[in-house]
Every structure is written in structure tokens, then in C-alpha cells.
Amino acid sequence: MPRTIYFDYNATTPLDPAVRAAMLPFLEEFWGNPSSVHHVGRKARALLDEARNRAATFLGAKPSEFIFTSGGTEANNLAILGTARALKAKGKNLITSSIEHPSVLQCFDYLEKYDGFSVTKLPVNVEGRISVDDLSQAVRSDTVLVSLMAANNEIGTIQPVSELGAVCRRRGIVFHTDAVQWFGKEPFENIGQFNADLVSICAHKFHGPKGAGLVYIKSPLHPSPILFGGGHENERRAGTENLPAVVGLVESLVKFVKNPVFDGTKLKPLADKLAAVVGKLDGCELVSPKNGCLKNTLSFTVQGSDGIALMAGLDMEGICASSGSACSAGSLEPSHVVQSLGKMKTANSLVRFSLGRETTVDEVDFVCSVLPTVIRRAQLGR
Ligand SMILES: Cc1ncc(COP(=O)(O)O)c(C=O)c1O
């Protein structure tokens, strides 16, 4: 078995040992239910409040201005379904883009199909960038919510979020950004920098635990709940709080977000090295933009091949990468992001390398050395 080379940090990152250590007492000692009135519960409640205050200080938000969730998917679902439903009397138009994560796009599909909303999907340019002018022109008098991601998970394009948010603010429209891939990769000052009313964050993308995230909700916005059955999170998200996950999320936020744990000065030259090799291979086309891209992310398409063959070929060399949208019934769906770039023919042949903290020069050199053979084999179908 070859050694493992993990180039899939946009999918998830390993739990940091210090974050794990911070979580352990909450799995062993402080296991009470924060809603219980006895002293075991009250202790858990006090520790939950402490974690919430710590997150609030870190984000530059009030403790009441975010809801802990089970991750990015729930944060996006709550932000979009909850806000659209809360504002439905004001207007029925919603705006998003064609390159959002499925946990965003499928909420909009649902709202259009079952809740009577109309959805405008903004296009992107060949770099996967959303235009501020396009948004200005798309906004209607009945638009109540705009949701545009901060950075794209498949090709790494960073969006002009604060400018997009400013358009919404001027028009009095609620703005949500899915910042799941952005946190831990770009420098963070405070939550106000997005110009957004709602921001989704997810811990396992920056060495925190899986199943832990939050959605920032600028006061006085009140999305309708999407989970019912209890008064948790100020009546806004029912379900016993996952205290170990919350503590892990907050610890990883504080440790890895202000100065991003994805170190651009280390990762950019490594991604450039890979790009130089990819650029010389027959049939390969880089789709990650040269500028305004997450520095750890390098994506390309391979003419005459497909995602399954490419992933299998890389895996045989021990290399973990990713290819477009998730696997369904043993086949990879063509990437909706690559399709949105206008590259229909190669949308089923995306390779995404996403590098991270543990990536070494040696690993990159190894991948550079085997890549021509892996690609050629995948093109020949063997
Ligand atoms: C941009 C983006 N949004 C949302 C999510 C969903 O996060 P999770 O699967 O952890 O709920 C992901 C996960 O890959 C993502 O990349």
C-alpha cells in the first residue's frame, strides 16, 4: 500500500490535538444536559454560556447573535429556509448564484418548488466570480434574501463578498454568505467585514470537530426555526446542545481563524508548483483562477477522462483528491461549478487538490512526478 497523501483539505481536516484536548472534559466530566435544572445541568449551562461568550468576543458579535448548529449544511438551511419564510409577507424573490454548495442550492430549489418563491440564479464569469453589477441589476422590489458564498469549495474562487453585501444593505435586503470554505483560509478581523446579516461557519474545515458549526444572525433578524421541539438556543433551534462540539468549534475558531491555519505563504508556492505541471499536460485545463483564489486550492479538468477514473488512478498512488459533486449511486455527477464556467464537455472530469497544514514539499514533488502517468492512464481508460 503506498503512503497516504491527503490533498483533500476542502472536504475536511484532521481534528487538532489541542482542540481534542479542550473537548475531552466535555465528553467525560461535564456531560450534563444544559437544560436540566439540577446542579449537573447548571454546570453544563454555565460552560455552554462561557463558550458562547468566548465565540461572541471572537466574532465581534453579541452572544445572542448566533446559533450553534450541526455544521455548515444546517447553518445554510437555517439561514435560507428560516429567513425566506420569516420574510415571505414582504416579498417572494430570492437571489443566489449558480456555483453555490448543494446545501444552499437545494434550499432554494425547495423554496421555489414548495413555498411559492421565485429564485434568480446569478451567473459567474470564466473564473467563477460573481459580478457586483449583475447583482445590482438582478435585485427587484420584492427581493427579500440574497445568498452568495464567500469562497467556492470546488475551484477556490473568492467572491467580493463585502461589495455584494453593500449592494444588499443599500437596498435593505437581507444578505447571507456561506463562508464555510473561507474561514481558516483568509484573514479574519470580525464578522462585520462580510457586510452580511447571516454568515455560515463550519468547524471541521479548520481542524475543529465534525458536526459543529454556527450561523451568525445580525440583530434584529429572526429566521423562523427549521427544527422544532424545544426552547433551546433562545427558542430558535430545538435539540439538546452538543456541548463537546460547541467547545471544539469555539476552540478551533480562536486558534485557527484570525491568523489562518491554512498558511498562504507556504501553500501558494506548493499549489503553483502543481499548477506548473498540470499546465503542461495534454488535455488538462486549470479552472482555479490565478488571482482571488483560496491559496490551498488547485482545480483542473482532464479532457478524455472522467472523475471516477481520475480519482481511482490517484488513489492507487495513495493520493486523496476530490472530483466535483458527490458520488451518487457509484457515479460522479458532473460538476455544476465547472458547468457554470461554460465548460460543459469537461465538467465530469474535475480534479481538485486542496492542500493544508500537514502538506509537505516532498508530497507535492511526489504528486508532480506521478501525475503525468496517472492522467495519461485515466485518459486511456486503464
Ligand atoms: C461551501 C460549503 N458550504 C457548506 C458545506 C457543508 O458543510 P457540512 O457538510 O460540514 O455540513 C460545505 C462542505 O463541504 C462547503 O464546502
The ligand as an SDF file (V2000), in Angstrom:
LIG
                    3D

 16 16  0  0  0  0  0  0  0  0999 V2000
  -19.0530   25.8540    0.7830 C   0  0  0  0  0  0  0  0  0  0  0  0
  -19.6310   24.7990    1.6620 C   0  0  0  0  0  0  0  0  0  0  0  0
  -20.7990   25.0180    2.2760 N   0  0  0  0  0  0  0  0  0  0  0  0
  -21.3590   24.1100    3.0960 C   0  0  0  0  0  0  0  0  0  0  0  0
  -20.7690   22.8990    3.3240 C   0  0  0  0  0  0  0  0  0  0  0  0
  -21.4500   21.9060    4.2100 C   0  0  0  0  0  0  0  0  0  0  0  0
  -20.7340   21.5900    5.3330 O   0  0  0  0  0  0  0  0  0  0  0  0
  -21.0790   20.2400    6.1630 P   0  0  0  0  0  0  0  0  0  0  0  0
  -21.0780   19.1210    5.1650 O   0  0  0  0  0  0  0  0  0  0  0  0
  -19.9930   20.1090    7.1350 O   0  0  0  0  0  0  0  0  0  0  0  0
  -22.4010   20.4070    6.7760 O   0  0  0  0  0  0  0  0  0  0  0  0
  -19.5450   22.6080    2.6980 C   0  0  0  0  0  0  0  0  0  0  0  0
  -18.8850   21.2960    2.8840 C   0  0  0  0  0  0  0  0  0  0  0  0
  -18.1050   20.8510    2.0800 O   0  0  0  0  0  0  0  0  0  0  0  0
  -18.9640   23.5810    1.8450 C   0  0  0  0  0  0  0  0  0  0  0  0
  -17.8040   23.3660    1.2230 O   0  0  0  0  0  0  0  0  0  0  0  0
  1  2  1  0
  2  3  1  0
  2 15  2  0
  3  4  2  0
  4  5  1  0
  5  6  1  0
  5 12  2  0
  6  7  1  0
  7  8  1  0
  8  9  2  0
  8 10  1  0
  8 11  1  0
 12 13  1  0
 12 15  1  0
 13 14  2  0
 15 16  1  0
M  END
$$$$
